[in-house]
Amino acid sequence: MPTVFRFNGLRVVIYPNDHRPAHVHVKGAGGEAVFILHCPGGPPELRESYGFKLSELNTIETTISGQLAVLCAEWSNHHGNY
C-alpha cells in the first residue's frame, strides 16, 4: 500500500486496488480514518474512523485539506479519474 505522505506519526495511504470515490486512509496512533477527497476542489469529508479523538480528526482533516491537490494527483496516478 503506497504511503502518500506522513505527518504527526500518521501515514496517509491510497490502496492500489481501491474503489471510487477518491479517498485516503489515515493510519497510526492506534486509529484509522477514511476521508473522501471530493477531487479536485474538496473539501475532504470524513467517511469513517475508529481510535481517533475528535481533536485528532480535526487536525487530520486540516492537514488533508492543505494537501488536497497532491492527494488528488496521487489518486489519479493510481486509479485514473476521480
WOLIN-V70370 format. One record per helix or strand of 2 or more residues. SS is the DSSP state (H for helix, E for strand). FROM is the first residue (numbers start at 1). TO is the last residue. Records with the same first field share a line. If there is no record, write none. Layout:
SS = FROM-TO + FROM-TO
This chain:
E = 2-7 + 10-14 + 23-28 + 31-36 + 45-50
H = 54-66 + 68-79
